[in-house]
Structures are given as C-alpha cells and as structure tokens.
Amino acid sequence: MGIFIVIALLSLLMAGGFLIAFLWSVKDGQFDDNYSPPNRILFDNKPSPKN
C-alpha cells in the first residue's frame, strides 16, 4: 500500500513540474506566433464553386 502513495506523490510532482514548465514557456513567449497571422491573408483558400 505504501508504494501507491509513493507513486501518487511522484506523479503529482511530475505533473507539477510539467505545469511549471508550461507556464514558464507561455510567459517567456515560446508560443507566440509572429509569422502566420500576417501571411494567412496571402494564402486564403477560396471555396470551390458548386457544380
């Protein structure tokens, strides 16, 4: 039964670490996309005419 507690604590610790890493990367601007929005208008897919 003790191993379940250890595994649960380790999984919570790992999940907390991933959450901290994700929040740090979002705050640091890792997921900011500066390329796609200006170029999205250039490659607009027009719907095909219906036959």
PQR file with spaces between the fields and no chain letter, atoms N, CA, C, O and H, PARSE charges and radii, in Angstrom:
ATOM       1  N    MET     1       0.820   -1.191    0.000 -0.4000 1.5000
ATOM       2  CA   MET     1       0.000    0.000    0.000 -0.0000 2.0000
ATOM       3  C    MET     1       0.863    1.252    0.000  0.5500 1.7000
ATOM       4  O    MET     1       0.466    2.288   -0.534 -0.5500 1.4000
ATOM       5  N    GLY     2       2.022    1.157    0.589 -0.4000 1.5000
ATOM       6  CA   GLY     2       2.927    2.302    0.655 -0.0000 2.0000
ATOM       7  C    GLY     2       3.453    2.713   -0.716  0.5500 1.7000
ATOM       8  O    GLY     2       3.735    3.888   -0.950 -0.5500 1.4000
ATOM       9  H    GLY     2       2.345    0.316    1.023  0.4000 1.0000
ATOM      10  N    ILE     3       3.584    1.741   -1.624 -0.4000 1.5000
ATOM      11  CA   ILE     3       4.092    2.044   -2.963 -0.0000 2.0000
ATOM      12  C    ILE     3       3.106    2.913   -3.734  0.5500 1.7000
ATOM      13  O    ILE     3       3.514    3.730   -4.560 -0.5500 1.4000
ATOM      14  H    ILE     3       3.354    0.786   -1.433  0.4000 1.0000
ATOM      15  N    PHE     4       1.803    2.743   -3.471 -0.4000 1.5000
ATOM      16  CA   PHE     4       0.799    3.566   -4.144 -0.0000 2.0000
ATOM      17  C    PHE     4       0.938    5.036   -3.738  0.5500 1.7000
ATOM      18  O    PHE     4       0.763    5.935   -4.561 -0.5500 1.4000
ATOM      19  H    PHE     4       1.472    2.079   -2.801  0.4000 1.0000
ATOM      20  N    ILE     5       1.248    5.265   -2.493 -0.4000 1.5000
ATOM      21  CA   ILE     5       1.435    6.638   -2.012 -0.0000 2.0000
ATOM      22  C    ILE     5       2.669    7.252   -2.656  0.5500 1.7000
ATOM      23  O    ILE     5       2.654    8.414   -3.061 -0.5500 1.4000
ATOM      24  H    ILE     5       1.390    4.536   -1.824  0.4000 1.0000
ATOM      25  N    VAL     6       3.732    6.470   -2.749 -0.4000 1.5000
ATOM      26  CA   VAL     6       4.963    6.963   -3.373 -0.0000 2.0000
ATOM      27  C    VAL     6       4.728    7.267   -4.848  0.5500 1.7000
ATOM      28  O    VAL     6       5.163    8.305   -5.347 -0.5500 1.4000
ATOM      29  H    VAL     6       3.744    5.526   -2.421  0.4000 1.0000
ATOM      30  N    ILE     7       4.045    6.369   -5.542 -0.4000 1.5000
ATOM      31  CA   ILE     7       3.767    6.578   -6.968 -0.0000 2.0000
ATOM      32  C    ILE     7       2.857    7.786   -7.163  0.5500 1.7000
ATOM      33  O    ILE     7       3.069    8.570   -8.088 -0.5500 1.4000
ATOM      34  H    ILE     7       3.692    5.526   -5.137  0.4000 1.0000
ATOM      35  N    ALA     8       1.853    7.948   -6.315 -0.4000 1.5000
ATOM      36  CA   ALA     8       0.950    9.096   -6.416 -0.0000 2.0000
ATOM      37  C    ALA     8       1.706   10.400   -6.175  0.5500 1.7000
ATOM      38  O    ALA     8       1.494   11.376   -6.894 -0.5500 1.4000
ATOM      39  H    ALA     8       1.681    7.311   -5.564  0.4000 1.0000
ATOM      40  N    LEU     9       2.571   10.428   -5.189 -0.4000 1.5000
ATOM      41  CA   LEU     9       3.351   11.639   -4.918 -0.0000 2.0000
ATOM      42  C    LEU     9       4.315   11.953   -6.058  0.5500 1.7000
ATOM      43  O    LEU     9       4.491   13.116   -6.419 -0.5500 1.4000
ATOM      44  H    LEU     9       2.743    9.635   -4.605  0.4000 1.0000
ATOM      45  N    LEU    10       4.934   10.934   -6.620 -0.4000 1.5000
ATOM      46  CA   LEU    10       5.840   11.154   -7.748 -0.0000 2.0000
ATOM      47  C    LEU    10       5.087   11.658   -8.972  0.5500 1.7000
ATOM      48  O    LEU    10       5.571   12.541   -9.680 -0.5500 1.4000
ATOM      49  H    LEU    10       4.792    9.989   -6.327  0.4000 1.0000
ATOM      50  N    SER    11       3.910   11.103   -9.222 -0.4000 1.5000
ATOM      51  CA   SER    11       3.143   11.560  -10.381 -0.0000 2.0000
ATOM      52  C    SER    11       2.667   12.996  -10.183  0.5500 1.7000
ATOM      53  O    SER    11       2.664   13.774  -11.137 -0.5500 1.4000
ATOM      54  H    SER    11       3.518   10.386   -8.647  0.4000 1.0000
ATOM      55  N    LEU    12       2.265   13.363   -8.971 -0.4000 1.5000
ATOM      56  CA   LEU    12       1.877   14.743   -8.704 -0.0000 2.0000
ATOM      57  C    LEU    12       3.067   15.688   -8.835  0.5500 1.7000
ATOM      58  O    LEU    12       2.922   16.811   -9.319 -0.5500 1.4000
ATOM      59  H    LEU    12       2.267   12.731   -8.196  0.4000 1.0000
ATOM      60  N    LEU    13       4.220   15.244   -8.412 -0.4000 1.5000
ATOM      61  CA   LEU    13       5.431   16.056   -8.548 -0.0000 2.0000
ATOM      62  C    LEU    13       5.795   16.261  -10.015  0.5500 1.7000
ATOM      63  O    LEU    13       6.163   17.363  -10.420 -0.5500 1.4000
ATOM      64  H    LEU    13       4.338   14.332   -8.019  0.4000 1.0000
ATOM      65  N    MET    14       5.691   15.198  -10.809 -0.4000 1.5000
ATOM      66  CA   MET    14       5.975   15.319  -12.235 -0.0000 2.0000
ATOM      67  C    MET    14       4.953   16.214  -12.930  0.5500 1.7000
ATOM      68  O    MET    14       5.320   17.038  -13.768 -0.5500 1.4000
ATOM      69  H    MET    14       5.392   14.302  -10.481  0.4000 1.0000
ATOM      70  N    ALA    15       3.685   16.061  -12.592 -0.4000 1.5000
ATOM      71  CA   ALA    15       2.645   16.901  -13.195 -0.0000 2.0000
ATOM      72  C    ALA    15       2.861   18.359  -12.826  0.5500 1.7000
ATOM      73  O    ALA    15       2.683   19.240  -13.667 -0.5500 1.4000
ATOM      74  H    ALA    15       3.386   15.391  -11.911  0.4000 1.0000
ATOM      75  N    GLY    16       3.236   18.624  -11.603 -0.4000 1.5000
ATOM      76  CA   GLY    16       3.534   19.996  -11.187 -0.0000 2.0000
ATOM      77  C    GLY    16       4.727   20.559  -11.940  0.5500 1.7000
ATOM      78  O    GLY    16       4.738   21.735  -12.306 -0.5500 1.4000
ATOM      79  H    GLY    16       3.380   17.908  -10.920  0.4000 1.0000
ATOM      80  N    GLY    17       5.727   19.727  -12.171 -0.4000 1.5000
ATOM      81  CA   GLY    17       6.889   20.170  -12.934 -0.0000 2.0000
ATOM      82  C    GLY    17       6.536   20.515  -14.370  0.5500 1.7000
ATOM      83  O    GLY    17       7.010   21.514  -14.910 -0.5500 1.4000
ATOM      84  H    GLY    17       5.719   18.773  -11.873  0.4000 1.0000
ATOM      85  N    PHE    18       5.701   19.684  -14.988 -0.4000 1.5000
ATOM      86  CA   PHE    18       5.264   19.977  -16.354 -0.0000 2.0000
ATOM      87  C    PHE    18       4.407   21.237  -16.396  0.5500 1.7000
ATOM      88  O    PHE    18       4.514   22.023  -17.337 -0.5500 1.4000
ATOM      89  H    PHE    18       5.316   18.872  -14.549  0.4000 1.0000
ATOM      90  N    LEU    19       3.569   21.438  -15.402 -0.4000 1.5000
ATOM      91  CA   LEU    19       2.744   22.640  -15.347 -0.0000 2.0000
ATOM      92  C    LEU    19       3.609   23.885  -15.201  0.5500 1.7000
ATOM      93  O    LEU    19       3.368   24.891  -15.868 -0.5500 1.4000
ATOM      94  H    LEU    19       3.482   20.799  -14.637  0.4000 1.0000
ATOM      95  N    ILE    20       4.597   23.822  -14.348 -0.4000 1.5000
ATOM      96  CA   ILE    20       5.508   24.958  -14.160 -0.0000 2.0000
ATOM      97  C    ILE    20       6.279   25.233  -15.449  0.5500 1.7000
ATOM      98  O    ILE    20       6.442   26.391  -15.834 -0.5500 1.4000
ATOM      99  H    ILE    20       4.792   23.004  -13.806  0.4000 1.0000
ATOM     100  N    ALA    21       6.755   24.181  -16.120 -0.4000 1.5000
ATOM     101  CA   ALA    21       7.480   24.367  -17.378 -0.0000 2.0000
ATOM     102  C    ALA    21       6.582   24.967  -18.449  0.5500 1.7000
ATOM     103  O    ALA    21       7.022   25.827  -19.212 -0.5500 1.4000
ATOM     104  H    ALA    21       6.622   23.240  -15.807  0.4000 1.0000
ATOM     105  N    PHE    22       5.327   24.524  -18.516 -0.4000 1.5000
ATOM     106  CA   PHE    22       4.398   25.066  -19.499 -0.0000 2.0000
ATOM     107  C    PHE    22       4.110   26.537  -19.229  0.5500 1.7000
ATOM     108  O    PHE    22       4.147   27.357  -20.147 -0.5500 1.4000
ATOM     109  H    PHE    22       4.970   23.826  -17.896  0.4000 1.0000
ATOM     110  N    LEU    23       3.824   26.875  -17.980 -0.4000 1.5000
ATOM     111  CA   LEU    23       3.533   28.269  -17.648 -0.0000 2.0000
ATOM     112  C    LEU    23       4.740   29.164  -17.893  0.5500 1.7000
ATOM     113  O    LEU    23       4.591   30.307  -18.324 -0.5500 1.4000
ATOM     114  H    LEU    23       3.794   26.209  -17.234  0.4000 1.0000
ATOM     115  N    TRP    24       5.929   28.652  -17.620 -0.4000 1.5000
ATOM     116  CA   TRP    24       7.154   29.422  -17.859 -0.0000 2.0000
ATOM     117  C    TRP    24       7.347   29.659  -19.352  0.5500 1.7000
ATOM     118  O    TRP    24       7.734   30.755  -19.759 -0.5500 1.4000
ATOM     119  H    TRP    24       6.051   27.723  -17.270  0.4000 1.0000
ATOM     120  N    SER    25       7.083   28.648  -20.169 -0.4000 1.5000
ATOM     121  CA   SER    25       7.263   28.815  -21.616 -0.0000 2.0000
ATOM     122  C    SER    25       6.221   29.760  -22.202  0.5500 1.7000
ATOM     123  O    SER    25       6.525   30.508  -23.131 -0.5500 1.4000
ATOM     124  H    SER    25       6.769   27.758  -19.839  0.4000 1.0000
ATOM     125  N    VAL    26       5.003   29.740  -21.680 -0.4000 1.5000
ATOM     126  CA   VAL    26       3.979   30.673  -22.151 -0.0000 2.0000
ATOM     127  C    VAL    26       4.364   32.099  -21.771  0.5500 1.7000
ATOM     128  O    VAL    26       4.231   33.019  -22.579 -0.5500 1.4000
ATOM     129  H    VAL    26       4.756   29.133  -20.925  0.4000 1.0000
ATOM     130  N    LYS    27       4.837   32.280  -20.549 -0.4000 1.5000
ATOM     131  CA   LYS    27       5.224   33.612  -20.079 -0.0000 2.0000
ATOM     132  C    LYS    27       6.449   34.126  -20.842  0.5500 1.7000
ATOM     133  O    LYS    27       6.587   35.329  -21.063 -0.5500 1.4000
ATOM     134  H    LYS    27       4.944   31.533  -19.893  0.4000 1.0000
ATOM     135  N    ASP    28       7.321   33.228  -21.236 -0.4000 1.5000
ATOM     136  CA   ASP    28       8.539   33.597  -21.948 -0.0000 2.0000
ATOM     137  C    ASP    28       8.279   33.900  -23.421  0.5500 1.7000
ATOM     138  O    ASP    28       9.162   34.416  -24.106 -0.5500 1.4000
ATOM     139  H    ASP    28       7.209   32.250  -21.056  0.4000 1.0000
ATOM     140  N    GLY    29       7.073   33.584  -23.922 -0.4000 1.5000
ATOM     141  CA   GLY    29       6.739   33.875  -25.310 -0.0000 2.0000
ATOM     142  C    GLY    29       7.068   32.766  -26.272  0.5500 1.7000
ATOM     143  O    GLY    29       7.180   33.006  -27.474 -0.5500 1.4000
ATOM     144  H    GLY    29       6.356   33.165  -23.366  0.4000 1.0000
ATOM     145  N    GLN    30       7.226   31.548  -25.774 -0.4000 1.5000
ATOM     146  CA   GLN    30       7.580   30.430  -26.633 -0.0000 2.0000
ATOM     147  C    GLN    30       6.493   30.122  -27.656  0.5500 1.7000
ATOM     148  O    GLN    30       6.796   29.659  -28.756 -0.5500 1.4000
ATOM     149  H    GLN    30       7.134   31.353  -24.798  0.4000 1.0000
ATOM     150  N    PHE    31       5.249   30.371  -27.313 -0.4000 1.5000
ATOM     151  CA   PHE    31       4.142   30.016  -28.188 -0.0000 2.0000
ATOM     152  C    PHE    31       3.609   31.202  -28.980  0.5500 1.7000
ATOM     153  O    PHE    31       2.559   31.088  -29.613 -0.5500 1.4000
ATOM     154  H    PHE    31       5.003   30.747  -26.420  0.4000 1.0000
ATOM     155  N    ASP    32       4.292   32.318  -28.964 -0.4000 1.5000
ATOM     156  CA   ASP    32       3.878   33.462  -29.761 -0.0000 2.0000
ATOM     157  C    ASP    32       4.188   33.177  -31.228  0.5500 1.7000
ATOM     158  O    ASP    32       5.311   32.813  -31.578 -0.5500 1.4000
ATOM     159  H    ASP    32       5.145   32.410  -28.450  0.4000 1.0000
ATOM     160  N    ASP    33       3.204   33.343  -32.059 -0.4000 1.5000
ATOM     161  CA   ASP    33       3.360   33.075  -33.488 -0.0000 2.0000
ATOM     162  C    ASP    33       3.331   34.408  -34.224  0.5500 1.7000
ATOM     163  O    ASP    33       2.266   34.993  -34.419 -0.5500 1.4000
ATOM     164  H    ASP    33       2.292   33.638  -31.775  0.4000 1.0000
ATOM     165  N    ASN    34       4.477   34.875  -34.622 -0.4000 1.5000
ATOM     166  CA   ASN    34       4.580   36.157  -35.311 -0.0000 2.0000
ATOM     167  C    ASN    34       4.618   36.006  -36.831  0.5500 1.7000
ATOM     168  O    ASN    34       4.586   37.005  -37.549 -0.5500 1.4000
ATOM     169  H    ASN    34       5.343   34.399  -34.463  0.4000 1.0000
ATOM     170  N    TYR    35       4.685   34.788  -37.323 -0.4000 1.5000
ATOM     171  CA   TYR    35       4.809   34.574  -38.760 -0.0000 2.0000
ATOM     172  C    TYR    35       3.462   34.320  -39.436  0.5500 1.7000
ATOM     173  O    TYR    35       3.176   34.899  -40.484 -0.5500 1.4000
ATOM     174  H    TYR    35       4.711   33.976  -36.740  0.4000 1.0000
ATOM     175  N    SER    36       2.649   33.474  -38.854 -0.4000 1.5000
ATOM     176  CA   SER    36       1.415   33.046  -39.524 -0.0000 2.0000
ATOM     177  C    SER    36       0.358   34.132  -39.699  0.5500 1.7000
ATOM     178  O    SER    36      -0.174   34.257  -40.802 -0.5500 1.4000
ATOM     179  H    SER    36       2.882   33.003  -38.003  0.4000 1.0000
ATOM     180  N    PRO    37       0.021   34.922  -38.685 -0.5600 1.5000
ATOM     181  CA   PRO    37      -1.074   35.881  -38.885  0.2800 2.0000
ATOM     182  C    PRO    37      -0.880   36.857  -40.046  0.5500 1.7000
ATOM     183  O    PRO    37      -1.838   37.078  -40.787 -0.5500 1.4000
ATOM     184  N    PRO    38       0.297   37.455  -40.254 -0.5600 1.5000
ATOM     185  CA   PRO    38       0.427   38.363  -41.400  0.2800 2.0000
ATOM     186  C    PRO    38       0.357   37.649  -42.745  0.5500 1.7000
ATOM     187  O    PRO    38      -0.078   38.236  -43.736 -0.5500 1.4000
ATOM     188  N    ASN    39       0.780   36.397  -42.789 -0.4000 1.5000
ATOM     189  CA   ASN    39       0.809   35.670  -44.056 -0.0000 2.0000
ATOM     190  C    ASN    39      -0.454   34.871  -44.321  0.5500 1.7000
ATOM     191  O    ASN    39      -0.637   34.364  -45.428 -0.5500 1.4000
ATOM     192  H    ASN    39       1.134   35.920  -41.984  0.4000 1.0000
ATOM     193  N    ARG    40      -1.318   34.748  -43.345 -0.4000 1.5000
ATOM     194  CA   ARG    40      -2.540   33.967  -43.522 -0.0000 2.0000
ATOM     195  C    ARG    40      -3.441   34.592  -44.574  0.5500 1.7000
ATOM     196  O    ARG    40      -4.130   33.876  -45.300 -0.5500 1.4000
ATOM     197  H    ARG    40      -1.169   35.160  -42.446  0.4000 1.0000
ATOM     198  N    ILE    41      -3.448   35.912  -44.666 -0.4000 1.5000
ATOM     199  CA   ILE    41      -4.313   36.584  -45.640 -0.0000 2.0000
ATOM     200  C    ILE    41      -3.814   36.353  -47.075  0.5500 1.7000
ATOM     201  O    ILE    41      -4.601   36.415  -48.019 -0.5500 1.4000
ATOM     202  H    ILE    41      -2.889   36.494  -44.076  0.4000 1.0000
ATOM     203  N    LEU    42      -2.530   36.092  -47.237 -0.4000 1.5000
ATOM     204  CA   LEU    42      -1.984   35.883  -48.575 -0.0000 2.0000
ATOM     205  C    LEU    42      -2.382   34.534  -49.151  0.5500 1.7000
ATOM     206  O    LEU    42      -2.459   34.386  -50.370 -0.5500 1.4000
ATOM     207  H    LEU    42      -1.891   36.042  -46.470  0.4000 1.0000
ATOM     208  N    PHE    43      -2.632   33.565  -48.312 -0.4000 1.5000
ATOM     209  CA   PHE    43      -2.916   32.209  -48.763 -0.0000 2.0000
ATOM     210  C    PHE    43      -4.343   31.814  -48.400  0.5500 1.7000
ATOM     211  O    PHE    43      -4.582   30.700  -47.933 -0.5500 1.4000
ATOM     212  H    PHE    43      -2.569   33.686  -47.321  0.4000 1.0000
ATOM     213  N    ASP    44      -5.268   32.704  -48.608 -0.4000 1.5000
ATOM     214  CA   ASP    44      -6.663   32.441  -48.284 -0.0000 2.0000
ATOM     215  C    ASP    44      -7.238   31.422  -49.261  0.5500 1.7000
ATOM     216  O    ASP    44      -7.176   31.612  -50.476 -0.5500 1.4000
ATOM     217  H    ASP    44      -5.074   33.609  -48.987  0.4000 1.0000
ATOM     218  N    ASN    45      -7.785   30.365  -48.737 -0.4000 1.5000
ATOM     219  CA   ASN    45      -8.396   29.329  -49.572 -0.0000 2.0000
ATOM     220  C    ASN    45      -9.830   29.723  -49.870  0.5500 1.7000
ATOM     221  O    ASN    45     -10.658   29.867  -48.970 -0.5500 1.4000
ATOM     222  H    ASN    45      -7.835   30.211  -47.750  0.4000 1.0000
ATOM     223  N    LYS    46     -10.101   29.891  -51.141 -0.4000 1.5000
ATOM     224  CA   LYS    46     -11.453   30.254  -51.539 -0.0000 2.0000
ATOM     225  C    LYS    46     -12.257   28.971  -51.769  0.5500 1.7000
ATOM     226  O    LYS    46     -11.733   27.984  -52.285 -0.5500 1.4000
ATOM     227  H    LYS    46      -9.429   29.774  -51.872  0.4000 1.0000
ATOM     228  N    PRO    47     -13.520   28.997  -51.385 -0.5600 1.5000
ATOM     229  CA   PRO    47     -14.329   27.785  -51.605  0.2800 2.0000
ATOM     230  C    PRO    47     -14.507   27.520  -53.103  0.5500 1.7000
ATOM     231  O    PRO    47     -14.644   28.443  -53.905 -0.5500 1.4000
ATOM     232  N    SER    48     -14.501   26.256  -53.446 -0.4000 1.5000
ATOM     233  CA   SER    48     -14.671   25.886  -54.852 -0.0000 2.0000
ATOM     234  C    SER    48     -16.124   26.056  -55.247  0.5500 1.7000
ATOM     235  O    SER    48     -17.020   25.865  -54.425 -0.5500 1.4000
ATOM     236  H    SER    48     -14.390   25.506  -52.794  0.4000 1.0000
ATOM     237  N    PRO    49     -16.365   26.417  -56.506 -0.5600 1.5000
ATOM     238  CA   PRO    49     -17.764   26.599  -56.955  0.2800 2.0000
ATOM     239  C    PRO    49     -18.475   25.244  -56.982  0.5500 1.7000
ATOM     240  O    PRO    49     -17.881   24.212  -57.296 -0.5500 1.4000
ATOM     241  N    LYS    50     -19.741   25.282  -56.649 -0.4000 1.5000
ATOM     242  CA   LYS    50     -20.521   24.046  -56.658 -0.0000 2.0000
ATOM     243  C    LYS    50     -20.943   23.721  -58.088  0.5500 1.7000
ATOM     244  O    LYS    50     -21.308   24.605  -58.863 -0.5500 1.4000
ATOM     245  H    LYS    50     -20.224   26.120  -56.394  0.4000 1.0000
ATOM     246  N    ASN    51     -20.885   22.448  -58.413 -0.4000 1.5000
ATOM     247  CA   ASN    51     -21.256   22.009  -59.774 -0.0000 2.0000
ATOM     248  C    ASN    51     -22.711   21.672  -59.857  0.5500 1.7000
ATOM     249  O    ASN    51     -23.196   21.288  -60.922 -0.5500 1.4000
ATOM     250  H    ASN    51     -20.588   21.730  -57.783  0.4000 1.0000
